[in-house]
Amino acid sequence: MALHRILTGALAGTILSSGALMAQDYPERSITMVVPFAAGGPTDTVARLVAEKMSTDLGQQVIVENVGGAGGTLGAGQVATAEADGYTVLLHHIGMATAATLYRNLAYDTLAAFDYVGLVTEVPMTLVGRSDLEPADLASLVTYVKENADTLTMANAGIGAASHLCGMLFQQALNVSLVTVPYQGTGPAMTDLLGGQVDLMCDQTTNTSEQIRGGTIKGYGVTTPARLEIFPDMPTVAEAGLAGMEVSIWHGIYAPKGTPAEAVERLSASLQTVLADPTLAASLAELGTAPSPATDGTPAALQAKLESEIARWEPVIADAGVYAD
Amino acid sequence: MDLISNLGLGFATAGSPTNLLFCLIGVILGTLIGVLPGIGATATIAMLLPITFQLEPVSSLIMLAGIYYGAQYGGSTTAILINMPGESSSAVTAIDGYQLARKGKAGTALAVAALGSFFAGSVATLLVAILAPLLTIVALKFGAAEYFSLMLLGLVAAIALAHGSILKALAMTVLGLLLGVVGTDIYTGTPRFTFGITAYADGLNFVALAVGVFGIAEILRNLEGEQDRTVLTTKLGSLWPSRADLKAMIAPMLRGTLLGSALGILPGGGAILASFASYTVEKRISKTPEEFGKGSIAGVAGPESANNAGAQTSFIPLLTLGIPANPVMALMVGAMIIQGVVPGPNVAAEQPALFWGIIASMWIGNLMLIVLNLPLIGLWVKLLTVPYHVLFPIIMAFCSIGVYSVNSNVYDLYAVAGFGLMGYVLMKLRCEPAPLLLGFVLGPLLEENLRRAMILGRGDPTTFVTRPISATLLGLTVIVLIVMLLPQVSKKRAEVFSEAE
């Protein structure tokens, strides 16, 4: 049995030393950051901003790869089965949590297939309307929508999109049912809102802030607990008494399950450095959002967020009876 | 005048040595990726995005824009030389351009395409500068009902794309519509005809379909009969258009520019129609419609102009509203945001140097493209003298890389193979791929807008005739149908084609 012990010892030694090597040398080559949406979209923009900063910190390029399709589940599925060596990560938003309910035949198990790196940012959403919609503020909008529920239309960027989820919350909060008009992405939905073809939409500040500033659409309220710096006059939904409508598009970075702990730690440390970088904060501020606090750039914070969000959205989606498969 | 001082600012910005350099890099890259079959502007711009972070916002956007319209120039090259369209617009160019090439007039076809593109690009750029804000208002009048009627008009007119039997053209259009249905239904989220393959959840890839039914099918046909190919390589013909050729291209070029500019401003996919619409119009009003499909100069000049004009005016919704009209524009939005310029209705007022600089650079870029492309024609045509058994594996390799690079999806490669086989069979059956492609491109838009219009109209179908723009378009559709179905017209049509066969 001596041989056995020597072998085991040697093996353990190799593993240990490779582990040590890993911690020291990781990353030795470029890292692929999969974004499960098309290039140019809001999530892609967040990813590219973060990837650029992380590249500097890690000393290796973090390359964004767009694997769009099926509401982000294709890209997530690809990372779930990617080699868990720390060189493939996923940057995904709230859809990671909602897809767990929206898609009843996911190719991966959302809670079991990933290791967590950390939270990146929470983008607020805004409730907006076409520029000539009658109500002037959120309080009168609430009354107006209740009175005209059978004539108003609400746009969204497709089944399961953030704008769809936020629209559901809005209608549930007001206990009304509006005609919902799905589009293929935010761009066409915004076009029709600008053209006055639809009445209402709830979308990320990334897409709406410039239009609100330009007066081409009306901004009624924000879905965050506090008002936004860029729109100090815009009330929060809670101020108007819309219960349970608080929602933000949180983004997190994931790695395939089984990624070496050293790699995850290094990525997480890098993320925390980046989150504290004022230049990132400045870029994100342009989009009406802010980096998550560096203390949330941790595996534990992301895991807690994902678990609570899955639990939160399950009943909402089930009540609405909308599935994306 | 405001316009003059604005344009002055624009040319001062775009004319700086750095910006000129990046404009040049952009158009060269664009031409190259346009020439490589399958590799599209979207994939290239996505790959180059990180590089642009280091540049000034204006320089990076000028370069990206250059790649986009440069690719429109380059895309026609492969369509003409090897019947391999990389984008929906060059699919139309392939119809007559490739026939010209087979007649030994590849140089003429390439020159006509380049000249048409330059003219259209210049005129459309001027339109963007003068009319952008006004055109935006018109574009926003287009709701779901209007788009539906526009797409219907496009589809009905598509029958003119074919030069064989109307029945076969109709069948091809319908087959295209059916293929376009594959993917997730956006209103219910239900996957349709995906056979459980999630990679097809967002539909079949256009590039895969186009490369398959046009390019791969053509390769199969060439391999089957090497004689055709020898004819092609021995008869290179003149490189330059004759005086008669130039005369034949002027009117189609003007009409194409007008049509393309108008359709390009519609953010909901109007630009897709530009080259198809131009081809239809040219064939309708041509004195020699029998030439179409057999190497007509007008069939290349019109669509190429329309396509390039549309490419320029599709910047209008982006620049004036911050709304991307197509995936390339969406990437430009991403590039702008990363540069700290959030696109929206305020860009022109807040960043005049950027706004007018991009517009001025488009004209400069178009000039560079024509200077760059005309001398290259001789080189491209020489490509045809490469022995086919050397050329076709290279084409296949580039196609595969290109198609894969669009979505990094192997199923797209299976689709290329499948559609290649299908294209070959269709060719044997004398069914033409162009109406199929148009059906495929327009089908999803047609369905999406039909259903959206019905949702917005609360199930009332009169919405299509009570909205004036929609009603006008539907009226035009009816007229086109009547003209096509009038017995004497179709009789004349049959005569024309039996003579030509």
Interface residues (C-beta under 8 A of the other chain):
Chain A: A38 A39 G40 G41 D44 T45 R48 L49 A51 E52 Q61 I63 V64 E65 N66 V67 G68 G69 A70 T73 L74 G77 L102 A107 T153 G158 I159 G160 V179 V181 P182 Y183 Q184 G187 P188 M190 T191 D192 L194 G195 G196 Q197 V198 T206 S209 E210 Q211 R213 G214 G215 T216 S283 E286 L287 V322 Y323 A324 D325
Chain B: T42 I45 A46 L49 P50 F53 A139 L140 K141 F142 G143 A144 T184 I186 Y187 T188 G189 T190 P191 T198 A199 A201 D202 P267 G268 P317 L321 G322 I323 P324 P327 A330 L331 M332 V333 G334 A335 I337 I338 G340 V342 P343 G344 P345 N346 N407 S408 E448 R452 I455 L456 R458
